[in-house]
Amino acid sequence: MRHNVSMSATQQGREPLHRALRTLRDLSKVREALHPEGVEALVATHFPPSWRVPTSVVGKVTADALRDELRDLLATGAQVLARLEHSREDTPLSETEQTALETVVAFFGRPALAIRNGSFGAPPVGWEMLEQHREHIERTIDATGRIELAGSGMLGTGFLVTDELVMTNRHVAQHFCRRATDKWVLRLGVVPRVDWLGEHQRDAQATFPIQGVAAVHAVHDLALLRLGAPKGAVLRPAPLRLATQAPDATDSRALYCVGYPMKDHSRTPPEVLLRIFEDAFGVKRLQPGELLSLDPARQQLSHDCSTLGGSSGSPIVELETHAVLGLHFGGTRQENHAVALWQLADDPLLSRAGVRFTTP
């Protein structure tokens, strides 16, 4: 029994190592980016002078202490990468080195890039190809919104699939709709809406009311919501294109997700959340990653974009084709899951609702 426990602990300790080797596309380039000046630039961007310690940890830690911790972790991460370049999986890691490597992966391997004014900043080392696809990515950004209840707050993410239909998860829609005999209807007294902006440090909104429920899938965690007319002059984004065929899973496939990750201590320790998300949750982010596997029998795919609870309902988009492969609905720290949308191209529920798997 003790031997089994020891093996389990060893495997767990090697998880950051395996994840780093899988997600960091060029170890030497990442290590070079973590030179002293590069580390200082990352710390200054992540925790700028105007940044304040969140209320939840006031009295427990200071802003300077967090900056010092991040500085030390990134520097340690650079040292670990130097060893990895030579010894690969034979590199033994201390607990501090594991944390450092996880932090490096969060910055360079599976980042959560803030969206400002409908765009994202310079991609990190390893994700330079995002720049080549900026125009298409920004279309996805425009067509992805934050689903919320007026006066109550955010519930999840959704994206436009026709001129008036937003796709999201059933478990998101159930917060404000219910089944009534043979159809789904909005609950009385609730005012659901979609905000197409919801960006960090930006108060502007572009909201459309959710007028009704077009469809809720009985098998998959999927719902279609019908938009009403906005108040004021708000432009309606262009719908996204849904994939009509499975991606080639014989080689690694770069993906990205756009959503509104919320604070979720049940899956991710608070200190990790603070290092990665700067205590800015429920705001629009671009999260690149890769396709991990396909499960045709369950009509699902797995991916490793850095999602959190509010990412429910996010589009999972193939970088090369810019088609929406999946509807994200949940997962673990190791992998996330999405409905494989191309397998629903002939689904009667979606067809009746007017969803078309062609270029809008």
Backbone hydrogen bonds, N-H to C=O, Kabsch-Sander energy under -0.5 kcal/mol:
donor,donor_aa,acceptor,acceptor_aa,energy
5,V,1,M,-2.0
6,S,2,R,-2.4
7,M,3,H,-2.3
8,S,4,N,-2.3
9,A,5,V,-2.3
10,T,6,S,-2.3
11,Q,7,M,-2.6
12,Q,8,S,-2.4
13,G,9,A,-2.3
14,R,10,T,-1.4
15,E,11,Q,-0.6
15,E,12,Q,-0.9
18,H,14,R,-2.6
19,R,15,E,-2.7
20,A,16,P,-2.3
21,L,17,L,-2.3
22,R,18,H,-1.7
23,T,19,R,-2.5
24,L,20,A,-2.5
25,R,23,T,-0.8
30,V,26,D,-2.2
31,R,27,L,-2.6
32,E,28,S,-2.4
33,A,29,K,-1.9
34,L,30,V,-0.9
34,L,31,R,-0.8
35,H,32,E,-1.1
39,V,35,H,-2.6
40,E,36,P,-2.2
41,A,37,E,-2.1
42,L,38,G,-2.2
43,V,39,V,-2.6
44,A,40,E,-2.5
45,T,41,A,-2.0
46,H,42,L,-2.6
47,F,43,V,-3.0
51,W,48,P,-2.3
57,V,54,P,-1.8
58,V,54,P,-0.5
58,V,55,T,-1.0
60,K,57,V,-2.0
61,V,57,V,-1.5
66,L,62,T,-2.0
67,R,63,A,-2.3
68,D,64,D,-2.6
69,E,65,A,-2.5
70,L,66,L,-2.5
71,R,67,R,-2.5
72,D,68,D,-2.5
73,L,69,E,-2.5
74,L,70,L,-2.5
75,A,71,R,-2.0
76,T,72,D,-2.7
77,G,73,L,-2.6
78,A,74,L,-1.8
79,Q,75,A,-1.5
80,V,76,T,-2.3
81,L,77,G,-2.4
82,A,78,A,-1.8
83,R,79,Q,-1.6
84,L,80,V,-2.5
85,E,81,L,-2.0
86,H,83,R,-1.1
87,S,83,R,-2.8
88,R,84,L,-1.8
90,D,87,S,-2.1
91,T,88,R,-1.5
98,Q,94,S,-2.1
99,T,95,E,-2.1
100,A,96,T,-2.3
101,L,97,E,-2.5
102,E,98,Q,-2.3
103,T,99,T,-2.0
104,V,100,A,-2.2
105,V,101,L,-2.4
106,A,102,E,-2.0
107,F,103,T,-1.5
108,F,104,V,-2.8
109,G,104,V,-0.6
109,G,105,V,-1.3
110,R,105,V,-3.2
113,L,286,L,-2.8
115,I,284,K,-1.7
116,R,119,S,-2.6
119,S,116,R,-1.2
121,G,114,A,-0.6
127,W,124,P,-2.3
130,L,127,W,-1.8
131,E,128,E,-1.7
132,Q,129,M,-0.6
133,H,129,M,-0.8
133,H,130,L,-0.8
134,R,131,E,-1.2
137,I,133,H,-2.6
138,E,134,R,-2.7
139,R,135,E,-1.1
140,T,136,H,-1.7
141,I,137,I,-2.5
142,D,138,E,-2.3
143,A,139,R,-1.8
144,T,141,I,-1.1
145,G,158,G,-3.0
146,R,195,D,-2.7
147,I,145,G,-0.6
147,I,156,G,-2.3
148,E,193,R,-2.3
149,L,153,G,-2.7
150,A,191,V,-2.5
152,S,149,L,-2.4
153,G,149,L,-2.4
155,L,147,I,-3.3
156,G,147,I,-1.5
157,T,312,S,-3.2
158,G,145,G,-2.0
159,F,167,M,-1.8
160,L,143,A,-2.2
161,V,165,L,-2.6
162,T,165,L,-1.3
166,V,225,L,-2.6
167,M,159,F,-3.0
168,T,223,A,-2.4
173,A,169,N,-2.2
174,Q,170,R,-2.1
175,H,172,V,-1.5
176,F,173,A,-2.0
177,C,173,A,-1.0
178,R,185,V,-2.8
180,A,183,K,-3.9
182,D,180,A,-0.6
183,K,180,A,-1.7
185,V,178,R,-2.9
187,R,176,F,-2.8
190,V,187,R,-1.2
193,R,148,E,-2.3
194,V,208,F,-2.8
195,D,146,R,-2.3
196,W,194,V,-0.6
196,W,206,A,-2.2
198,G,204,A,-0.6
200,H,115,I,-0.7
202,R,199,E,-1.2
208,F,194,V,-2.3
210,I,192,P,-2.3
211,Q,209,P,-0.8
211,Q,226,R,-2.5
212,G,226,R,-1.4
214,A,212,G,-0.6
214,A,224,L,-2.0
215,A,224,L,-1.6
217,H,222,L,-2.5
222,L,220,H,-2.3
223,A,168,T,-2.6
224,L,215,A,-3.2
225,L,166,V,-2.9
226,R,212,G,-2.8
227,L,164,E,-2.8
228,G,209,P,-3.1
232,G,230,P,-0.6
234,V,232,G,-1.4
240,L,160,L,-2.6
243,A,324,V,-2.3
249,A,247,P,-0.8
251,D,248,D,-0.6
254,A,252,S,-0.5
255,L,289,G,-2.8
256,Y,317,V,-1.9
257,C,287,Q,-1.6
258,V,315,P,-0.9
259,G,285,R,-1.8
260,Y,310,G,-0.7
267,R,264,D,-1.0
268,T,264,D,-1.8
272,V,269,P,-0.8
273,L,269,P,-2.1
274,L,270,P,-2.2
275,R,271,E,-1.6
276,I,272,V,-2.1
277,F,273,L,-3.3
278,E,274,L,-1.3
279,D,273,L,-0.5
280,A,277,F,-2.5
281,F,279,D,-0.7
282,G,261,P,-2.9
284,K,198,G,-2.1
285,R,259,G,-2.4
286,L,113,L,-2.7
287,Q,257,C,-3.2
287,Q,285,R,-0.5
289,G,255,L,-2.1
291,L,253,R,-2.3
292,L,302,S,-3.0
293,S,302,S,-1.2
295,D,300,Q,-2.9
298,R,295,D,-0.7
299,Q,295,D,-0.9
300,Q,295,D,-1.9
301,L,338,A,-2.2
302,S,293,S,-2.6
303,H,336,N,-1.9
304,D,290,E,-1.4
307,T,305,C,-1.8
309,G,262,M,-0.6
311,S,308,L,-2.1
312,S,309,G,-1.6
313,G,328,H,-2.5
314,S,311,S,-2.1
316,I,326,G,-2.6
317,V,256,Y,-2.9
317,V,315,P,-0.7
318,E,323,A,-2.3
319,L,254,A,-2.3
322,H,318,E,-2.5
324,V,241,R,-3.1
325,L,316,I,-2.6
325,L,323,A,-0.7
326,G,316,I,-1.7
327,L,339,V,-1.5
328,H,314,S,-2.5
328,H,326,G,-0.6
329,F,337,H,-2.5
330,G,337,H,-1.2
332,T,335,E,-3.4
336,N,303,H,-3.1
337,H,330,G,-3.8
338,A,301,L,-2.2
339,V,327,L,-2.4
340,A,299,Q,-2.3
341,L,325,L,-2.0
341,L,339,V,-1.1
342,W,325,L,-0.6
343,Q,340,A,-1.1
344,L,341,L,-2.3
345,A,342,W,-1.2
347,D,344,L,-1.6
351,S,347,D,-2.4
352,R,348,P,-2.7
353,A,349,L,-1.4
354,G,350,L,-0.7
354,G,351,S,-1.0
355,V,350,L,-2.3
358,T,356,R,-0.8
